[in-house]
Amino acid sequence: MSFAHPQLLWLLLVIPPALAVFLWWSSQCRRRLLSQFIEARLLPGLLAGVSESRRKLRLGCLVAAVTLTLVALARPQWGFTWEESRQKGLDIVVAIDTSKSMLAEDITPNRLQRAKLAALDLMKLASADRLGLVAFAGSAFLQCPLTIDDNAFRQSLELLNVNLIPQGGTAIAEAIRVAQSAFKEGDNFQVLVLFSDGEDNDEGALAAAQTAAKDGMKIFTIGIGTPDGELLRIKDAKGRLDYIRDTDGNVVKSRLNEGLLQEIAGATDGAYYRLTGAKTIDSLYEQFLAPLPKSEGQEKLVKRMHERYHWPLALAILLLLVEKILPERRSPMRRVPIDAKKDVSVQTAVPTAGLLLLGLMLPATASASPSSALRQYESGRYDAALREYQAALEKRPDDPRLQFNAGAAAYRDGNYEQAARHFGEALSAPDLQLQEQAYYNLGNTLYRAGEQAASPPQAQEAWKQAIQQYERALKLNPNHADAQFNREFVQQRLEELQQQQQQQKNQDQSDQKQDQSQDQQQPDQPPQEQKDQEQQNQQPQDQPDQSEQEQSRPNESAKEKDQPDPQAAKSNGEEESPDDQQLSQPLEAQAMTPQEAERLLDAQKGEEKVLQFAPQGEPRQRDRRFKDW
């Protein structure tokens, strides 16, 4: 079940409650006026035949009739049939830029609203032609296939807004390719009318136009905006205006790029117009579109929805008749006590009317849940939109589009864990384009989650997974420029983080080794000195020390004193100690023991420093940035 005008259902929250309050207030005023003009003792006699329950039932019928009338005005529809229709004319695809640069107010009210009004003017002029609609920003998709149903085209056009496509930027080349895929082989003359400010963030728009020209397409470009441009402003979640800024924090200013739009139109022998007045579309259609050859009439199947507004309208008329015919006074033939009559009317009539109204409103509420979530998302209340989508998922858990929309709402709300879960569920969609977008958005979600990670290892793991998701998106669409750029961007961030961790690890190891070396280099008492000290401690106190013995000896030459003669010592009958033998032998080069080599290496390690390697060549310059508008 659907409604042709679902916005009218919002009146149900205002008009029926207001009418009920007004009727209750008028009843109180009536009682007060009766008490002023009639004495209190006479009122029971005058009102003896009036039934209070019937009066309330009449008021309930009136409120229910007004409610059903509002439902009928919303035009409920369910069921459809395919009808054959013959038409002769052109096939025109209208492509409208929905990027955030279309919010610029250099033309009133803003660029996007003026483009939608111009598309409606084109629809009125092309009454015999088939019209299709393509919405594009950072990506493009077919919003409305080629049709002669003006209502379907108008409804698709009204849904366009800057939040319709979560991927920011402007991809004119992809819009041309999607529009080209909307034309089937053997269809009428192919015409593309492109509304944009010309700020193309991707390359290849001119090449795509040249390719489309070879297939027989003519492109007519409509420039929206002014060459001077305007600063971009957007409302935040609290309704406050703020400027759109790039990744460097600079305010973004959008200008009309007429040169690119003229080149695209010239590549297909089309024409360029700048949207300045009310007659721009009239001039385009009369000079260029109307003279184009039109194909012969063919039978086309058109989906016609079955209107069901007459059911609530008929029930509303019936309730009005009941309210008019039902008298307030009781029948004199029935002698029922007043209290018992009141109980029956209150307990049967009023609940029955309430249940009937509830039964009529349930289908409207169920069908309006995704649209309500979309309105919450468009107004910036992403948390409320997430709750709406999750409520809808309880009824349709296997719908991948609801999973994708819930992931987008969670991503905007900063809840990256739930966003990753919903995008992961959307990967089961049979639509390859939806899978590609789910992989791409899942990569963005994992990158943002890595930025908020508590530790570098967690950030590394999240960024590695993000790179895998970008690669899967590129497998489905190798021409996805944003996925390729984001993959390289995240790869660079990952390498920088790994280098920082490696440098920190090397620095910690160097500090640890330096501390160990300082501990080993502290002077210890040599073993020989310890031995001499022990011998001195064991020497008797009355024995003179070595200095006294030297004073009692005769004077000797310095040479003999410094270098004792080993032969003299032998002649006196004294044996050489190992130390004396070592001193008596000439000094020769001897190999170091393993213990001495190890102490020498430990002493030198404390003086080691980390060698810094400078990158070779100039740093790599990137011509694009991570964009989200």
Protein Blocks (a to p, Z undefined) as FASTA:
>chain_A
ZZfblmlmmmmmmmmmmmmmmmmmmmmmmmmmmmmmpcfklmmmmmmmpcfklmmmmmmm
mmmmmmmmmmmmnopaedddddddddddddddddddfbfklmpckbcfblmlmmmmmmmm
mmmmmmmbccdddddffbccdfbacdfbfklmmmmmmmgcfklpmbgcjdfklmmmmmmm
mpcghiacdddddddehiafbghklmmmmmmmmnopacddddeddfkbpadddddfkopa
cddddfkopacdddddfklmmmmmmmnopacdddfbfmlmmmmmmmmmmmpccddddddd
ddddddfklmmmmmmmmmmmmmmmmcfbdcfklccdfklmmmmmmmmmmmmmmmmmmmmm
mmmmmmmmmmmmmmmmmnopamlmmmmmmmmmmmmmmlmklmmmmmmmmmmnopaklmmm
mmmmmmmpfblklmmmmmmmmmmmmmmmmmmpmbfklmmmmmmmmmmmmmmmmmmmmmlm
klmmmmmmmmmmmmmmmmmmmmmmmmmmmmmmmmmmmmmmpccddfklmmmmmmmmmpcf
klccfklmmmmpccddfklmmmccfklmmmnopacdfklmmmmpccddddddfklmmmmm
mmmmmmpccdddddehjddddfbdcdfZZ
